[in-house]
Amino acid sequence: MSQALTLARPYARAAFALARDTGAYAPWSNALAFAARVAADPQVAGLIGSPKLTNADAVSLLAIDGASDAMRSFLDLLAVNRRLALLPEIAGLFEELRAEAERVVKARITSATAMGDGELEGIKAALKKRLGRDVEIETAVDASLIGGAVIDAGDVVIDGSLKGKLGRLQAALAN
């Protein structure tokens, strides 16, 4: 996996530079996400590795309807260099670069029970103030937390769950 990320990084940076130069982050995100989903399909993965598939056919297979010429050229470059299998990693790295450029952090809030919109907006506002960035929230429910929530926002993890507090208390008592 780390080798794939290493190989994918320059391509993701190149795609990001093209998107930045044209101000088309969203179309590039959509096109890369589509190509990554298609390339990750087990049947397609075997096909794109085949020498029988021409570069033009690979681009036609992976390009979203209405893809720009720059996107088609990018996919062709990947095909020529036999890097189409890296599309999932390239798409993920592109999204990280986009979030950094747009000063957005993605936060995952895992709570013991479903949270209301008011609670989520309060957490979002507090995270925005603390991190100095816009925040996109993704939620999940994990009943094993017993109560409270765990917030994972990039490099910041806040464990306010009852399970986490009990674990820290147990560790403190063991010492």
CORSUL-V92056 format. One record per backbone hydrogen bond with DSSP energy under -1.0 kcal/mol. CO is the residue of the C=O (numbers start at 1). NH is the residue of the N-H. Records with the same first field share a line. If there is no record, write none. Layout:
CO=NH  NH
//
This chain:
1=5
2=6
3=7
4=8
5=9
8=12
9=13
10=14
11=15
12=16
13=17
14=18
15=19
16=20
17=21
18=22
19=24
24=28
25=29
26=30
27=31
28=32
29=33
30=34
31=35
32=36
33=37
34=38
35=39
36=40
41=45
42=46
43=47
44=48
47=50
50=53
54=58
55=59
56=60
57=61
58=62
59=63
64=67
68=72
69=73
70=74
71=75
72=76
73=77
74=78
75=79
76=80
77=81
78=83
79=82
83=86
84=87
86=90
87=91
88=92
89=93
90=94
91=95
92=96
93=97
94=98
95=99
96=100
97=101
98=102
99=104
103=134
105=136
107=138
108=152
109=140
110=150
111=142
116=120
117=121
118=122
119=123
120=124
121=125
122=126
123=127
124=128
125=129
126=130
127=131
128=132
134=105
136=107
138=109
140=111
142=145
143=146
145=147  163
147=162
148=112
149=160
150=110
151=158
152=108
153=156
156=153
158=151
161=165
162=166
163=167
164=168
165=169
166=170
167=171
168=172
169=173
170=174
171=175
//
